[in-house]
Amino acid sequence: MGARKQLDATLTPTLHDAPQAFDIPRRDTIAAQNTQVSKRRLELVAPAWYQAW
């Protein structure tokens, strides 16, 4: 095992994205729709995932 490195910078809330300098219209609606799509996709692949193990 190698040496551990430590970040000297403060992490942003999204870790990889810089804070947005603009507003996204319908942000809540888009986030809710993305969440629903993710849940449906997970339900579709879950049977195959568990069969693989």
PyMOL commands that set and color helices and strands:
alter all, ss='L'
color gray80, all
select helices_A, chain A and resi 27-52
alter helices_A, ss='H'
color red, helices_A
deselect
rebuild
show_as cartoon
